[in-house]
């Protein structure tokens, strides 16, 4: 498995191979962390402590999220697939908590597990991480993979909580509202009305949760949207600038290069 390690011990591992059934019984120690496994294709059987898991994605993808509070042992039983496509994302436990309310199954005093069938949007994000579009160098590729990985985790954590009767944090509700309205301007007065808090409290909570201001988050997400439009949809630079809410292509190019370390033209030429 190829593993990228990002600041804050945020790790993304991907595996995309043809794999014949293996029963190796090998073991590894799991230390406290939150980990997400998404199997897009193939089958993986393993034990964590005394509990057996069977992720069977031979027909439809399968997913497992775990919160490891107490060190335990992972024992591999069987894995195979043609292809065998797996994504693993690991973070410190406090990261997942800051993203939103964890599913109740993961809030146990011991180790918690939550297994489910991922929806099409989750599958699409996982696919983008395993097989990302061509990038302008390893730094850009890593940044793209990290942004998609964080978005995937946030999506799963925030959408799991309401299903179980919980409420996402104010910061996460703010982020989700902003995500739904990237194509238009959203001012602080609108956020105050929607979330029922004053702007000072909203901005303080958002910055504490995500490390950026609301304006910075909107700018980063719109640039990421433009990046995907350029690399995946083949839009023009002017169209990408419009999608990112920039009136001036020159200002768009400057902001794009600052975030991704290459210009929109360099990315578009590389993809073409």
C-alpha positions in Angstrom: 0.0 0.0 0.0 1.2 3.5 -0.9 0.9 5.8 2.1 1.1 9.6 2.1 1.7 11.3 5.5 0.5 14.9 6.0 0.9 17.4 8.8 -0.9 16.4 12.0 -0.5 12.7 11.4 -3.1 12.7 8.7 -2.4 9.6 6.6 -3.9 8.4 3.3 -3.1 4.9 2.0 -4.2 3.5 -1.4 -3.9 0.1 -3.0 -5.0 -0.6 -6.5 -3.8 -4.0 -7.7 -4.9 -7.5 -8.8 -4.7 -9.7 -5.8 -5.1 -13.4 -5.4 -6.5 -14.8 -2.2 -4.0 -14.8 0.6 -4.4 -16.3 4.0 -1.3 -15.1 5.8 -2.4 -14.6 9.4 0.0 -11.7 9.7 -0.6 -9.3 12.6 0.0 -5.6 13.4 -0.6 -3.4 16.4 -3.3 -0.8 16.2 -2.6 2.3 18.3 -5.3 4.9 19.3 -6.6 6.6 16.2 -9.7 7.1 14.0 -9.5 5.1 10.8 -11.7 4.8 7.7 -11.5 1.9 5.3 -13.3 1.9 2.0 -13.1 -1.1 -0.3 -14.2 -0.3 -3.8 -13.6 -3.7 -5.2 -12.5 -7.1 -3.9 -12.8 -8.7 -0.5 -10.9 -8.3 2.8 -11.4 -10.4 5.9 -9.6 -9.6 9.1 -9.8 -9.7 12.9 -9.5 -6.7 15.3 -9.1 -8.1 18.8 -11.8 -10.8 19.1 -14.1 -9.3 16.4 -14.1 -10.5 12.8 -14.8 -8.2 9.9 -15.7 -9.2 6.3 -15.5 -6.2 3.9 -17.0 -7.7 0.7 -17.0 -5.3 -2.3 -17.3 -7.9 -5.0 -20.7 -6.5 -6.0 -20.9 -3.1 -4.3 -18.3 -1.1 -2.2 -18.1 -1.6 1.5 -16.8 0.8 4.3 -15.7 0.5 7.9 -14.9 3.3 10.3 -13.2 2.6 13.6 -12.3 4.6 16.7 -9.4 2.8 18.4 -9.2 4.1 22.0 -7.3 1.1 23.4 -4.3 -0.5 21.6 -5.3 -3.8 20.0 -4.2 -6.3 17.4 -5.2 -6.5 13.7 -4.9 -9.9 12.1 -5.2 -10.3 8.4 -7.2 -13.4 7.3 -7.9 -13.1 3.6 -7.8 -10.4 0.8 -8.3 -10.8 -2.9 -9.8 -9.0 -5.9 -9.3 -8.4 -9.6 -8.9 -5.5 -9.1 -8.5 -5.0 -5.3 -9.0 -1.3 -4.7 -8.8 -0.1 -1.1 -8.5 3.3 0.6 -7.4 3.8 4.2 -7.5 7.2 6.0 -6.2 7.6 9.5 -6.3 10.6 11.8 -5.7 11.2 15.5 -9.0 10.7 17.4 -9.3 14.5 18.2 -9.4 15.3 14.4 -12.6 13.3 13.9 -14.2 14.8 16.9 -13.5 18.3 15.6 -15.0 17.5 12.3 -18.4 16.8 13.8 -20.3 14.4 16.1 -19.0 10.9 15.7 -21.5 8.1 15.1 -22.8 6.6 18.4 -21.1 3.3 17.6 -17.7 5.1 17.7 -18.4 6.9 21.0 -17.8 3.8 23.2 -15.4 3.8 26.1 -13.5 0.9 24.4 -12.9 0.5 20.6 -15.9 1.3 18.4 -16.7 0.2 14.8 -19.3 1.3 12.3 -19.7 -0.7 9.0 -22.0 0.4 6.2 -22.5 0.5 2.4 -21.2 3.9 1.1 -23.3 6.1 -1.1 -22.4 7.2 -4.6 -20.9 10.6 -3.5 -18.6 8.8 -1.0 -17.6 6.3 -3.7 -16.9 9.1 -6.1 -14.6 10.9 -3.5 -12.8 7.6 -2.7 -12.3 6.9 -6.4 -10.8 10.4 -6.9 -8.3 9.7 -4.1 -7.3 6.2 -5.4 -7.0 7.4 -9.0 -6.6 11.2 -9.0 -6.5 13.2 -12.2 -3.0 14.1 -13.6 -1.3 16.7 -11.4 1.4 19.3 -11.9 4.0 17.5 -9.8 4.1 15.5 -6.5 3.3 18.5 -4.3 0.1 19.2 -6.2 -0.9 15.6 -6.3 -0.4 15.3 -2.5 -2.4 18.5 -1.9 -5.3 17.2 -4.1 -5.3 13.9 -2.3 -5.2 15.5 1.1 -8.1 17.9 0.3 -10.3 15.1 -1.1 -9.4 12.9 1.9 -10.4 15.6 4.4 -13.6 16.3 2.5 -14.5 12.6 2.6 -13.9 12.3 6.3 -15.9 15.4 7.0 -18.8 14.2 4.8 -19.0 10.8 6.5 -18.8 12.2 10.0 -21.3 15.0 9.5 -23.8 12.8 7.7 -23.6 9.9 10.1 -24.5 11.9 13.1 -28.0 13.1 12.0 -28.9 9.5 11.0 -28.4 8.5 14.6 -30.2 11.4 16.1 -27.2 13.6 16.9 -26.4 17.1 15.8 -23.4 18.2 13.8 -21.4 21.0 15.5 -22.1 24.6 14.7 -18.8 24.8 12.8 -19.7 21.8 10.7 -23.2 23.0 10.0 -21.6 26.3 8.8 -19.2 24.4 6.6 -21.9 22.3 5.0 -24.1 25.4 4.4 -21.1 27.1 2.7 -20.4 24.0 0.6 -24.0 24.0 -0.7 -23.7 27.7 -1.7 -20.3 28.0 -3.3 -21.8 29.3 -6.5 -23.0 32.5 -4.9 -22.0 35.0 -2.3 -22.9 34.2 1.3 -22.5 37.0 3.8 -22.3 36.8 7.6 -25.8 38.2 8.1 -27.2 35.2 6.1 -25.2 32.8 8.3 -26.5 34.5 11.4 -30.1 34.0 10.3 -29.5 30.4 9.2 -27.6 29.2 12.3 -29.0 31.4 15.0 -25.7 32.8 16.3 -24.0 36.1 16.0 -21.2 36.5 13.5 -18.4 36.8 16.1 -19.3 33.5 17.6 -19.7 31.8 14.2 -16.3 33.0 13.1 -14.6 32.0 16.3 -16.0 28.5 16.3 -15.3 28.0 12.6 -11.6 29.1 12.9 -11.2 26.9 16.0 -12.6 23.8 14.2 -10.9 24.2 10.8 -8.0 26.5 11.2 -9.1 29.0 8.6 -11.6 31.9 8.5 -15.0 31.5 6.8 -13.7 33.7 3.9 -10.5 31.7 3.6 -12.5 28.5 3.5 -14.8 29.7 0.7 -11.8 30.9 -1.3 -10.0 27.5 -0.9 -13.1 25.5 -1.8 -13.9 27.6 -4.8 -10.3 27.2 -6.1 -10.5 23.5 -5.5 -13.7 23.5 -7.5 -11.9 25.4 -10.3 -9.0 22.9 -10.1 -11.4 19.9 -10.7 -13.2 21.8 -13.5 -9.8 22.4 -15.3 -8.4 18.9 -14.7 -11.5 16.8 -15.1 -14.0 18.8 -17.2 -11.7 20.6 -19.6 -13.2 24.1 -19.1 -11.3 27.2 -20.2 -9.4 29.3 -17.7 -12.0 32.1 -18.0 -14.8 29.6 -17.1 -12.8 28.2 -14.2 -12.2 31.8 -12.9 -16.0 32.5 -13.2 -16.7 29.2 -11.3 -14.3 30.3 -8.5 -16.1 33.7 -8.3 -13.1 35.7 -9.7 -13.9 38.7 -12.0 -10.3 39.0 -13.1 -8.5 36.1 -14.7 -5.2 37.6 -13.5 -6.3 37.6 -9.9 -7.6 34.1 -10.3 -4.3 32.9 -11.7 -2.4 34.5 -8.8 -4.6 32.9 -6.2 -4.6 29.6 -8.0 -0.8 29.5 -8.2 -0.5 30.5 -4.5 -2.7 27.5 -3.5 -1.6 24.8 -5.9 2.0 25.9 -6.9 1.2 25.9 -10.6 -0.8 28.2 -12.9 -4.2 27.2 -14.4 -2.5 27.2 -17.8 0.2 24.8 -16.6 -2.5 22.4 -15.2 -4.6 22.6 -18.3 -1.7 22.0 -20.6 -0.6 19.0 -18.5 -4.0 17.5 -18.6 -4.4 18.0 -22.3 
